[in-house]
Amino acid sequence: MQLGVGIALLAAFPFVAPVALTKPDRATRTLLAQGYTDVRTTGYAYFDCGKGDLFATAFEATSPSGQRVEGAVCSGLLKGNTVRLD
């Protein structure tokens, strides 16, 4: 019985853990402050951020120049936010 529960938890980890590693409100505030509009966060950004980044929030938005863009807002515990575009 315990083995089955352990296997179920491990199988769910890739889907549950990333939710805890996003900061949608922080990402939205960062993007709005930089002139982006129509911001929509889309979950965890799996491969968009660097080694020192703990949080990786994917987004879609309209850039200050008017183009529709996708990317991620990356951040760590002791550092600011970085916007990375795909």
N, C-alpha and C positions, 0 to 999 in steps of 0.2 A: 504494500500500500504506500509506504513512504517513498519508495523508489519511483512509483508512478507519479506522485506529486512533484518530486524533484525534476523528473523529465518534463512534466508539463510546465513547470516554472522556467526551466532552461529554454524550452521551445518558445515561450512567450516573451523572453527577455529582449530579443531584437525589436519587438513591437512596443513594449511597455517602457523600457528604459529611456529611449530617445525622447519621449514626451517630457520626462523630467529634465532633459538637457536642452530645452528650448525656453526662451524668454520672449513670448509674443508681445507683451506690453512694452518691454524695453526696446525691442526691435522696431516697433511701430513708432515710438517716440523718437528714436534715433533717425529713422527715415524721414519723418515729418520735419524734424529740425534741419535736415539737409535739403529740404525742398521737394521731396518726393510727395506724390499725391495718390489717391485711390489705392492705398496700401492694403494688401491682404497677406497675412502670414499663412504659410502652407505646411507647417510641421517642421520636422527635424531635417537639417541639411547634412546628409551623411558624409559627403566627401569634399565639402566646400571650404572648410575652415582649417586653420593651421594647428600645429602640434600643441601650442600653449593655450588654445581655446577650449574652454569647457562647454560653453553654450553655443549652439549653431542653429539659428532659426531661419528657415527658408521663407522667401517672400516673392510676391509679384507686386509691381507698382508702376506708376507713371513717373519717369525721371523728370528732373527740372527742365530738360530740353524738350519734353513732350513725348518721348519714346516710351513704349511699354517695355519693361525690363523684368528679369528674374535674377535672383541671387540669394545671398545669405547675409545675415548680420551675425558676426562672430564676436564672442567676448569671453573673458576669463575672470577669475576671482579678483585679481589685483591689476587689471588693465581695463582700458576703455573698450568701446565698440568699434568694429571695423566692418564697413560695408563692402562686400565682394559681389561683383556682377558675373553672371554666367556668360 
